[in-house]
Amino acid sequence: MVRRVGLGCTEFAVPGDTLEAKLRVLESHEMWLELVNDGFDEKRLKNILEILSNFNTSIESVQAYLQHDLRMLSAKDRDRKAAVRHMEETIKIASAVGAQNVVAVVTYGKPTIRNPREKCIKIFRHFGKLGAEFNVVISIEPLGRNRTTFLSSISEVYDLVQDVGSDHVRLMADTMHIHANGEDVVETIREYAAEIMELQLRDTDSKPPGQGNIDFAPVLKVVREKFKGLTCLEYQPGLDPHADFTKALDTMAKITSVTQ
């Protein structure tokens, strides 16, 4: 069962040069943070926990960000172990900061291991057991055909999740990746709404909602009507992160007011 919270934003999209500054921005808008694990030690985790204690802003999700470079389905044993270790560490970090969710992917690029789907099921069953131990859900994000050759669509990752068979391993979705696959964003969300743990709102070319080619009015309408999971802004900010963040929130507010 997902703990009901409002809108979140991924760490790198929130304006501010420090975690304190970012939390201050989110707190002023009653939003939650998606923390990015780009590789940090116990000292940094302790520092994050100390900073969090001074804010009412929660961390609801943590990205296993080094998966951009690590390859869980590599033919090289060393590479696979590094990727699995990063996921294990991210699950433990998520538990420590009180997050519900860990954002994971299967692989960028092309898997080089033999029988990659069979191996993937085994790995995510392991993560599911760890998630149960630490009370964290691992949600798998389909990356789209332009970023991976393996399990790129919502339907493929949904089938994988079903085969993993763990309550602590679920589906995730990103509006940009759905659109990049040539799929109908609204109908895809509608079809899988009950299965998705987290939905990331992002326009084409990783732009903030409202600055690309996706029509977010029907997207937010179906989210309001059907979706019960975590909803998070995730985009690459431009030269003025404060302006991008403000525009994204304005877009969300205007659309929401019209579609209600």
Secondary structure in CASP SS format (residue, H / E / C, confidence):
PFRMAT SS
TARGET T0000
AUTHOR 0000-0000-0000
METHOD secondary structure of the structure
MODEL  1
M C 1.00
V C 1.00
R C 1.00
R C 1.00
V C 1.00
G C 1.00
L E 1.00
G E 1.00
C E 1.00
T E 1.00
E H 1.00
F H 1.00
A H 1.00
V C 1.00
P C 1.00
G C 1.00
D C 1.00
T C 1.00
L H 1.00
E H 1.00
A H 1.00
K H 1.00
L H 1.00
R H 1.00
V H 1.00
L H 1.00
E H 1.00
S H 1.00
H C 1.00
E C 1.00
M C 1.00
W E 1.00
L E 1.00
E E 1.00
L E 1.00
V E 1.00
N E 1.00
D C 1.00
G C 1.00
F C 1.00
D C 1.00
E H 1.00
K H 1.00
R H 1.00
L H 1.00
K H 1.00
N H 1.00
I H 1.00
L H 1.00
E H 1.00
I H 1.00
L H 1.00
S C 1.00
N C 1.00
F C 1.00
N C 1.00
T C 1.00
S C 1.00
I E 1.00
E E 1.00
S E 1.00
V E 1.00
Q E 1.00
A E 1.00
Y H 1.00
L H 1.00
Q H 1.00
H H 1.00
D C 1.00
L C 1.00
R C 1.00
M C 1.00
L C 1.00
S C 1.00
A C 1.00
K C 1.00
D H 1.00
R H 1.00
D H 1.00
R H 1.00
K H 1.00
A H 1.00
A H 1.00
V H 1.00
R H 1.00
H H 1.00
M H 1.00
E H 1.00
E H 1.00
T H 1.00
I H 1.00
K H 1.00
I H 1.00
A H 1.00
S H 1.00
A H 1.00
V H 1.00
G C 1.00
A C 1.00
Q C 1.00
N E 1.00
V E 1.00
V E 1.00
A E 1.00
V C 1.00
V C 1.00
T C 1.00
Y C 1.00
G E 1.00
K C 1.00
P C 1.00
T C 1.00
I C 1.00
R C 1.00
N C 1.00
P H 1.00
R H 1.00
E H 1.00
K H 1.00
C H 1.00
I H 1.00
K H 1.00
I H 1.00
F H 1.00
R H 1.00
H H 1.00
F H 1.00
G H 1.00
K H 1.00
L H 1.00
G H 1.00
A H 1.00
E H 1.00
F H 1.00
N C 1.00
V C 1.00
V E 1.00
I E 1.00
S E 1.00
I E 1.00
E C 1.00
P C 1.00
L C 1.00
G C 1.00
R C 1.00
N C 1.00
R C 1.00
T E 1.00
T C 1.00
F C 1.00
L C 1.00
S C 1.00
S C 1.00
I H 1.00
S H 1.00
E H 1.00
V H 1.00
Y H 1.00
D H 1.00
L H 1.00
V H 1.00
Q H 1.00
D H 1.00
V H 1.00
G C 1.00
S C 1.00
D C 1.00
H C 1.00
V E 1.00
R E 1.00
L E 1.00
M E 1.00
A E 1.00
D E 1.00
T H 1.00
M H 1.00
H H 1.00
I H 1.00
H H 1.00
A H 1.00
N C 1.00
G C 1.00
E C 1.00
D C 1.00
V H 1.00
V H 1.00
E H 1.00
T H 1.00
I H 1.00
R H 1.00
E H 1.00
Y H 1.00
A C 1.00
A C 1.00
E C 1.00
I E 1.00
M E 1.00
E E 1.00
L E 1.00
Q E 1.00
L E 1.00
R C 1.00
D C 1.00
T H 1.00
D H 1.00
S H 1.00
K C 1.00
P C 1.00
P C 1.00
G C 1.00
Q C 1.00
G C 1.00
N C 1.00
I C 1.00
D C 1.00
F H 1.00
A H 1.00
P H 1.00
V H 1.00
L H 1.00
K H 1.00
V H 1.00
V H 1.00
R H 1.00
E H 1.00
K H 1.00
F C 1.00
K C 1.00
G C 1.00
L E 1.00
T E 1.00
C E 1.00
L E 1.00
E C 1.00
Y C 1.00
Q C 1.00
P C 1.00
G C 1.00
L C 1.00
D C 1.00
P H 1.00
H H 1.00
A H 1.00
D H 1.00
F H 1.00
T H 1.00
K H 1.00
A H 1.00
L H 1.00
D H 1.00
T H 1.00
M H 1.00
A H 1.00
K H 1.00
I H 1.00
T H 1.00
S H 1.00
V H 1.00
T H 1.00
Q C 1.00
END
